[in-house]
Amino acid sequence: MVRPGANLLGAALVLAALLAGCADVPLEGAPSPSSTPTKPTPTRGPTHGPSPSPTHSPSTPPPVTPTPPPGPHLAAAAPITRSFPGRLPSGKPPLFVVVSFDGAGDLALWARWRAVAKRVNARMTFFLSGPYLYPGDHRADYKPPYHHPGASDIGWGDSGSVLARTTVLRQAIAEGHEIGTHANGHFCGTTGIGRWTTAQWTAELSAFDQMVRTGPTLAAGKAVAPPFDPATVKGMRTPCLEGNRPAYRQAMVQRGMLYDASAPGYIAWPKKVNGLWNFPLQSVTLAGTTKPTLTMDYNLWFSQTGARVAPVAQAPALKAQVLATYRQALAKSRANGNPPLFLGNHFNRWNNSVYSDALTTFVEETCTQPDVRCVSNMELVSWLAKYGVPSGRNRPT
């Protein structure tokens, strides 16, 4: 239960967990020739040296490349094909478990998570990084604020991987999964997105749209329809969970987006902030310790080993601890009226795949439980729009 007084007392714990940050992983294709991804540090995700002075207006979108005809059936990024009851026979609302991934580039892990979801009838949200769908030889089209054209701390795609991802994205949407945005260059730390204005965020989101619309055509050298309509993207998770929240949320609202999945928070029913649903990564306690962490794989890695690789012999114990942490969070939700559980992840193999393996086990054992519904963020938005935020005994005080 989260009491009003506990918010003040726990704020420092959530902040400490957030400072662990998150880190995206570089593409399995070619790394960016213009920027080499750095390894995660014990304090944050990737860090960078001083940014070059901008040589362009930071709010100016990239040049428009001719867009291939989308055709009459361009997929929406956030399909909602299922509905859920307002109350279970117990009188409680369903316990929604929302699993999401940042970056969404690695093709082998795309196959893994789609297969896991299919086995348990889950839907998931994949926050796509724009460069994963854009060929590196056109990287200079991207002009991020305070960085040189073509800068990206997660690399760029190559033609083959861009086209393969285009196919995978279409398939995932057809299976009911949601595509959100993880923005583009993944700039974190003191020279990163924290100082961006609403206008700069508007340009960043426009750049994402352009990468989705034109990346496959540029990769193929001929007209290829985009994998989805980027105008239908409804949610974002910012790189490293950073950014001036009122600034970027204003840009999101202006383009018709509905939720932000970037901020730290608690296991409680979500509310709207700055005109958007706030779907937080939640503060939990690492099982068997008193350490606070967030429900994000990178934060769990940092809490366990300082984001350092542990010996393979430790993998079973580390996986068991992560799994126990997830189970504790689920039990806490059940004890407090079934507020949603938000689990954030990356396409990663950190610590001998401990975090991917623990999440797989948790999803497979949890999503088929009678009171649980494993949904995308937009499926939860749809449910909240229909039934509202539960009140009374079904809402934590």
Salt bridges, closest charged atoms under 4 A:
ASP24 OD2 - HIS182 NE2 3.10
ASP24 OD2 - HIS186 NE2 3.40
GLU28 OE2 - ARG165 NH2 3.15
ASP102 OD2 - HIS182 NE2 3.80
ASP102 OD1 - ARG237 NH1 2.81
ASP102 OD2 - HIS346 NE2 3.75
ASP106 OD2 - ARG349 NH1 2.82
ASP153 OD2 - HIS48 NE2 2.75
GLU175 OE2 - ARG114 NH2 2.56
GLU175 OE1 - HIS177 NE2 3.93
ASP209 OD1 - ARG255 NH2 2.97
ASP229 OD1 - ARG213 NH2 2.96
GLU242 OE2 - ARG44 NH1 2.58
ASP260 OD2 - ARG249 NH2 2.93
ASP297 OD1 - HIS346 ND1 2.82
ASP357 OD1 - ARG112 NH2 2.93
GLU364 OE2 - ARG119 NH2 2.44
GLU365 OE2 - ARG327 NE 2.77
ASP371 OD2 - ARG334 NE 2.74
GLU379 OE2 - ARG82 NE 2.87
